[in-house]
Amino acid sequence: MKILTLNYEYPPLGGGAGLITRQICSGLCNLNHSVTVITAGMAGQTGTFNENGVEVIRLASERKAEYQSNVREMLSWIRLAKNEALTYCEKWQPDVIFAHFALPGGEVARYLNKKTGIPYVIMSHGHDIPWFDPKQMFFYHLAAYCRIKKIYRHCSALFLQSEFTKKNADRFSGKKQSQKNIVIPNGCDNTLFPPVENNFSGTLRIYTGGRMVPQKEPGTLLKALTVLKSEGIHFHLTIAGDGPLLPSLKKFCSRNALENNVTFTGWLRKDEIPEQLKKTDVFVLPSRAEGMSISLLEALCSGVWAMVTPVSGNTDLVEENVNGNFFPVNDYRALAAKLIDFSRKLNGGYPLKKEVNENFREKYCWNHIAKKYEAELKRMIS
């Protein structure tokens, strides 16, 4: 197959969605398919590149930052991508267009479909389909509702990452269209994230990572730490990532005398994360909404215990008292109680069984996930 992939962010740009796109593209390329990606570029990053067999076309859009974008930058990319992709399609005639996000990727895919008749699929990363996380996304979904509906109506398939996001998409699409909604989970690079040796040092080593935005609710974790401190628990938290909430999180640590207990690393390179997981006893994800967290997958693939909220994606990956625990959204006291109980149990040995980790690693290997996409794309274009 010849596959044209559209995503306005592709590594080094973007967060989890960009990494997912790269893994799917690499996986399909390894299965002997021809894959081209049209994405955005920053200064010094524009042009056409061969990246591990994948042709990547980076357009000179108005993108200013690696890890965040805005509506103006997305509109800039849409305008450039339509022209570039149309020329590409007319010359190379791909079999299918694989768009990430209903907007902006789906907007370009629908344009190409009208011009060339080439079918397109969309991969949702959770928040692009109404009404995911209405607390944060309500006005965006309201403004874009009709456009997203039209883009969705003409796609051949909508890929979702979890059962929760499928239920949301089913409600949005209606019963007649819901058969196009297909769940394929995210995966993890098993070679980059081998199982770690879990040896408790007496200090509970906690790790969390991602964009520091309201959706992730990082403040819940810091509030839980104040309870651990008052209970005399020895702990250290590492926060990897950046975002608008970072200054307020640092101020909270200063006000509550947590400076010596918390390290802010900023964004870690992908090859730095396995080293961090080797020094981690428990991974915490206090989000109020998720698609399917790459950080959580990496931790679980490495055999690190996880404490997460029971939201989309998390409930697909974590099994209570098997590879992690759940706590309610925004309930820092419940999280603190789980962490205290976990730290005391660690003296008796790490609770995650080797066979549980082995089964997880096999199920969520990216090579296995890529074959699922291959099968669905072949079925669709046949």
C-alpha positions as CSV (number, residue, x, y, z in Angstrom):
1,M,0.0,0.0,0.0
2,K,1.0,3.6,-0.5
3,I,-0.1,5.6,2.6
4,L,-0.2,9.3,2.9
5,T,-0.2,10.4,6.6
6,L,-1.3,13.8,7.8
7,N,-0.4,15.2,11.2
8,Y,0.5,18.8,12.0
9,E,2.9,17.6,14.7
10,Y,5.5,14.8,14.2
11,P,8.7,14.3,16.3
12,P,10.5,16.3,17.3
13,L,7.3,18.4,17.3
14,G,4.4,17.6,19.6
15,G,3.8,15.2,22.5
16,G,2.1,11.8,22.6
17,A,0.2,12.1,19.3
18,G,3.3,12.8,17.3
19,L,5.1,9.8,18.9
20,I,2.1,7.6,18.1
21,T,2.1,8.7,14.5
22,R,5.8,8.0,14.1
23,Q,5.4,4.5,15.6
24,I,2.5,3.6,13.3
25,C,4.3,5.0,10.2
26,S,7.5,3.0,11.1
27,G,5.5,-0.1,11.8
28,L,3.7,0.1,8.4
29,C,7.0,0.8,6.7
30,N,8.5,-2.3,8.3
31,L,5.6,-4.3,6.9
32,N,6.8,-3.2,3.4
33,H,4.3,-0.4,2.8
34,S,5.3,3.0,1.3
35,V,4.6,5.7,3.9
36,T,4.8,9.5,3.4
37,V,4.1,12.0,6.2
38,I,3.2,15.7,5.7
39,T,3.7,17.6,8.9
40,A,4.8,21.0,10.2
41,G,8.4,22.2,10.5
42,M,10.2,25.0,12.4
43,A,13.2,27.0,11.5
44,G,15.9,24.8,10.1
45,Q,13.5,21.8,10.0
46,T,11.7,22.2,6.7
47,G,12.1,20.1,3.6
48,T,11.8,16.4,2.7
49,F,13.7,13.9,4.8
50,N,14.0,10.1,4.9
51,E,13.5,9.1,8.5
52,N,14.0,5.3,9.1
53,G,12.4,4.5,5.7
54,V,9.5,7.0,6.1
55,E,9.4,10.0,3.8
56,V,8.7,13.1,6.0
57,I,7.7,16.4,4.4
58,R,8.1,19.2,6.8
59,L,6.2,22.4,5.8
60,A,7.3,25.9,6.8
61,S,4.1,26.8,8.8
62,E,4.0,29.3,11.6
63,R,4.8,26.8,14.3
64,K,6.9,28.5,17.0
65,A,7.3,25.9,19.8
66,E,8.1,22.1,19.8
67,Y,5.6,21.0,22.5
68,Q,2.6,23.3,21.9
69,S,0.6,24.9,19.1
70,N,-2.4,27.2,18.6
71,V,-5.3,27.7,16.2
72,R,-3.4,30.2,14.1
73,E,-0.5,27.8,13.6
74,M,-2.9,24.9,12.7
75,L,-4.7,27.0,10.1
76,S,-1.3,27.9,8.6
77,W,-0.5,24.3,8.3
78,I,-3.9,23.4,6.8
79,R,-3.4,26.0,4.1
80,L,0.1,24.7,3.2
81,A,-0.7,21.1,3.6
82,K,-3.7,21.2,1.2
83,N,-1.5,22.5,-1.6
84,E,1.5,20.2,-0.9
85,A,-0.7,17.1,-0.4
86,L,-2.8,17.7,-3.5
87,T,0.4,17.8,-5.7
88,Y,1.6,14.7,-4.0
89,C,-1.7,12.8,-4.5
90,E,-1.9,13.8,-8.2
91,K,1.7,12.6,-8.8
92,W,1.9,9.4,-6.6
93,Q,-1.8,8.3,-6.2
94,P,-1.7,6.9,-2.7
95,D,-4.1,4.1,-1.8
96,V,-5.3,5.8,1.4
97,I,-4.9,9.0,3.4
98,F,-4.3,8.5,7.1
99,A,-5.2,11.7,9.0
100,H,-4.5,12.3,12.6
101,F,-7.1,14.4,14.5
102,A,-10.4,15.4,12.9
103,L,-9.0,18.9,12.9
104,P,-6.6,19.8,11.4
105,G,-5.6,16.5,9.8
106,G,-9.1,15.5,8.8
107,E,-9.8,18.9,7.2
108,V,-6.9,18.3,4.8
109,A,-7.9,14.7,4.2
110,R,-11.5,15.7,3.3
111,Y,-10.2,18.3,0.9
112,L,-8.0,15.7,-0.9
113,N,-10.9,13.2,-0.9
114,K,-13.1,15.7,-2.8
115,K,-10.4,16.6,-5.3
116,T,-9.0,13.1,-6.0
117,G,-11.5,10.5,-4.6
118,I,-8.8,8.9,-2.5
119,P,-10.4,7.4,0.7
120,Y,-9.3,8.6,4.0
121,V,-9.3,7.4,7.6
122,I,-9.0,9.5,10.8
123,M,-7.2,8.6,14.0
124,S,-8.7,10.4,17.0
125,H,-6.4,11.1,19.9
126,G,-9.4,11.6,22.2
127,H,-9.9,15.3,22.6
128,D,-10.7,16.1,18.9
129,I,-14.1,14.4,19.0
130,P,-17.0,16.2,20.8
131,W,-17.6,16.0,23.8
132,F,-14.3,14.7,25.2
133,D,-13.3,16.6,28.4
134,P,-16.1,19.2,28.2
135,K,-14.6,21.2,31.1
136,Q,-11.7,22.2,28.9
137,M,-12.8,21.6,25.3
138,F,-16.5,22.7,25.3
139,F,-16.2,25.9,23.4
140,Y,-13.7,24.5,20.9
141,H,-16.1,21.6,20.2
142,L,-19.1,23.9,20.0
143,A,-17.4,26.1,17.4
144,A,-16.1,23.2,15.3
145,Y,-19.0,20.7,15.8
146,C,-20.5,21.0,12.3
147,R,-17.1,20.9,10.6
148,I,-16.0,17.8,12.5
149,K,-19.3,16.2,11.8
150,K,-18.9,16.7,8.0
151,I,-15.3,15.5,8.0
152,Y,-16.3,12.4,10.0
153,R,-19.3,11.6,7.8
154,H,-17.1,11.1,4.7
155,C,-14.2,9.2,6.3
156,S,-13.9,5.4,5.7
157,A,-13.0,4.6,9.3
158,L,-12.3,6.4,12.6
159,F,-9.7,4.8,14.8
160,L,-10.0,5.2,18.6
161,Q,-7.6,4.2,21.3
162,S,-9.9,3.0,24.0
163,E,-13.4,1.7,24.7
164,F,-14.3,5.0,26.4
165,T,-13.3,7.1,23.4
166,K,-15.3,4.7,21.2
167,K,-18.4,5.2,23.3
168,N,-17.9,9.0,23.0
169,A,-17.5,8.7,19.2
170,D,-20.5,6.4,18.9
171,R,-22.7,9.0,20.6
172,F,-21.3,11.7,18.4
173,S,-21.7,9.8,15.1
174,G,-25.0,8.1,15.7
175,K,-25.9,4.5,15.4
176,K,-25.8,4.3,11.6
177,Q,-22.2,5.6,11.4
178,S,-20.8,3.9,14.5
179,Q,-19.7,0.8,12.7
180,K,-16.9,2.9,11.3
181,N,-15.5,3.4,14.8
182,I,-12.7,0.9,15.4
183,V,-10.6,0.5,18.6
184,I,-6.9,-0.1,18.2
185,P,-4.9,0.7,21.4
186,N,-1.6,2.5,21.5
187,G,1.6,0.5,21.9
188,C,5.0,0.7,23.4
189,D,8.5,0.2,22.1
190,N,9.5,-3.0,23.9
191,T,13.2,-2.7,22.9
192,L,13.5,0.9,24.3
193,F,11.6,0.1,27.5
194,P,12.9,-3.2,28.9
195,P,11.6,-4.6,32.3
196,V,13.3,-2.8,35.3
197,E,14.6,-4.3,38.5
198,N,12.4,-3.1,41.3
199,N,14.4,-2.6,44.5
200,F,12.9,-0.5,47.2
201,S,15.5,1.9,48.8
202,G,13.3,3.1,51.7
203,T,12.4,6.3,49.9
204,L,9.2,6.1,47.8
205,R,10.3,7.2,44.3
206,I,7.4,8.7,42.4
207,Y,7.3,9.7,38.7
208,T,4.9,11.6,36.5
209,G,5.3,13.1,33.1
210,G,3.5,15.0,30.3
211,R,2.1,18.4,29.5
212,M,1.5,20.4,32.7
213,V,-2.1,21.5,31.7
214,P,-5.4,21.5,33.6
215,Q,-6.5,18.2,31.9
216,K,-3.6,16.4,33.6
217,E,-4.4,17.7,37.1
218,P,-0.8,17.6,38.4
219,G,-1.8,19.7,41.4
220,T,-3.7,16.7,42.8
221,L,-0.4,14.8,43.1
222,L,1.4,17.7,44.8
223,K,-1.4,18.0,47.3
224,A,-1.1,14.3,48.1
225,L,2.5,14.8,48.8
226,T,1.7,17.2,51.6
227,V,-0.2,14.4,53.3
228,L,2.7,12.0,52.8
229,K,5.0,14.6,54.4
230,S,2.7,15.0,57.4
231,E,2.7,11.2,57.9
232,G,6.5,11.0,57.9
233,I,6.8,9.0,54.6
234,H,10.1,9.3,52.9
235,F,9.5,10.1,49.2
236,H,10.8,11.9,46.2
237,L,8.8,13.0,43.1
238,T,10.2,13.6,39.6
239,I,8.0,15.6,37.2
240,A,9.0,15.4,33.6
241,G,7.4,17.9,31.2
242,D,6.4,21.5,30.7
243,G,3.4,23.6,30.2
244,P,1.4,26.6,31.5
245,L,0.9,25.1,35.0
246,L,4.6,24.7,35.7
247,P,5.2,28.0,37.5
248,S,2.2,27.5,39.8
249,L,3.4,24.0,40.6
250,K,6.8,25.3,41.6
251,K,5.2,28.0,43.8
252,F,3.1,25.3,45.5
253,C,6.3,23.3,46.3
254,S,7.9,26.4,47.7
255,R,4.9,27.3,49.9
256,N,4.7,23.8,51.2
257,A,8.4,23.1,51.8
258,L,8.5,20.4,49.1
259,E,11.5,21.8,47.2
260,N,13.8,19.0,48.5
261,N,11.2,16.3,47.7
262,V,10.3,17.3,44.1
263,T,12.5,17.6,41.0
264,F,11.3,19.3,37.8
265,T,13.3,17.9,34.9
266,G,11.5,19.7,31.9
267,W,10.9,17.5,28.9
268,L,13.0,14.3,28.8
269,R,14.3,12.9,25.6
270,K,12.7,9.5,24.7
271,D,16.0,7.7,25.4
272,E,16.3,9.4,28.9
273,I,12.9,8.0,30.1
274,P,14.0,4.4,30.5
275,E,16.7,5.5,32.9
276,Q,14.2,7.5,34.9
277,L,11.9,4.4,35.1
278,K,14.7,2.4,36.5
279,K,14.7,4.8,39.5
280,T,10.9,4.7,39.9
281,D,8.7,2.8,42.3
282,V,5.3,4.1,41.2
283,F,4.1,6.1,38.3
284,V,1.1,8.5,39.0
285,L,-1.3,9.9,36.4
286,P,-4.0,12.1,38.0
287,S,-5.7,13.2,34.7
288,R,-9.4,14.0,34.5
289,A,-9.3,12.8,30.8
290,E,-7.0,10.8,28.6
291,G,-7.0,9.3,25.1
292,M,-4.4,6.6,26.0
293,S,-1.4,7.9,27.8
294,I,2.0,7.0,26.2
295,S,3.7,7.8,29.5
296,L,1.5,5.3,31.3
297,L,2.2,2.6,28.6
298,E,5.9,3.2,29.0
299,A,5.7,2.8,32.7
300,L,3.6,-0.4,32.6
301,C,5.7,-1.9,29.8
302,S,8.7,-1.4,32.1
303,G,7.0,-3.2,34.9
304,V,6.4,-0.1,37.1
305,W,3.3,0.0,39.3
306,A,0.8,2.7,38.3
307,M,-1.7,4.8,40.2
308,V,-4.2,6.4,37.9
309,T,-7.7,7.9,37.7
310,P,-10.4,5.7,36.2
311,V,-10.8,7.6,33.0
312,S,-10.5,6.8,29.3
313,G,-7.5,4.7,28.4
314,N,-6.4,4.2,32.0
315,T,-9.1,1.6,32.6
316,D,-8.0,-0.3,29.5
317,L,-4.4,-0.6,30.7
318,V,-4.6,-0.9,34.5
319,E,-6.1,-3.7,36.5
320,E,-6.7,-3.0,40.2
321,N,-4.1,-4.7,42.4
322,V,-2.6,-6.5,39.4
323,N,-0.4,-3.8,37.8
324,G,-1.7,-0.7,39.6
325,N,-4.5,1.1,41.5
326,F,-7.2,3.6,40.8
327,F,-8.1,6.8,42.7
328,P,-11.0,9.3,42.1
329,V,-10.3,12.4,40.0
330,N,-9.2,15.4,42.1
331,D,-9.2,13.3,45.3
332,Y,-5.7,13.9,46.7
333,R,-6.5,12.3,50.0
334,A,-7.4,9.0,48.3
335,L,-4.2,9.2,46.3
336,A,-2.2,9.9,49.4
337,A,-3.7,6.9,51.2
338,K,-2.9,4.6,48.2
339,L,0.7,5.9,48.1
340,I,1.2,5.4,51.9
341,D,-0.2,1.9,51.8
342,F,2.0,1.1,48.7
343,S,5.1,2.4,50.4
344,R,4.6,0.2,53.4
345,K,3.9,-2.9,51.3
346,L,7.1,-2.4,49.4
347,N,9.1,-3.7,52.3
348,G,7.5,-7.1,51.5
349,G,8.6,-7.1,47.9
350,Y,7.3,-5.4,44.7
351,P,3.7,-6.5,43.9
352,L,3.8,-6.7,40.1
353,K,4.3,-10.3,38.9
354,K,6.8,-11.1,36.1
355,E,4.2,-13.0,34.0
356,V,1.8,-10.0,34.2
357,N,4.4,-7.7,32.8
358,E,5.4,-10.2,30.1
359,N,1.8,-10.5,28.9
360,F,1.4,-6.8,28.9
361,R,4.5,-6.3,26.8
362,E,3.4,-8.8,24.2
363,K,-0.1,-7.3,23.9
364,Y,1.0,-3.7,23.5
365,C,4.1,-4.2,21.4
366,W,4.1,-1.7,18.5
367,N,4.8,-4.4,15.9
368,H,1.6,-6.1,17.0
369,I,-0.4,-2.9,16.9
370,A,1.0,-2.0,13.4
371,K,-0.3,-5.3,12.0
372,K,-3.8,-4.4,13.3
373,Y,-3.7,-1.1,11.3
374,E,-2.4,-2.9,8.3
375,A,-5.3,-5.4,8.4
376,E,-7.9,-2.6,8.7
377,L,-6.4,-0.5,5.9
378,K,-6.3,-3.4,3.6
379,R,-9.8,-4.4,4.4
380,M,-11.0,-0.9,3.8
381,I,-9.4,-0.3,0.4
382,S,-10.2,-3.7,-0.9
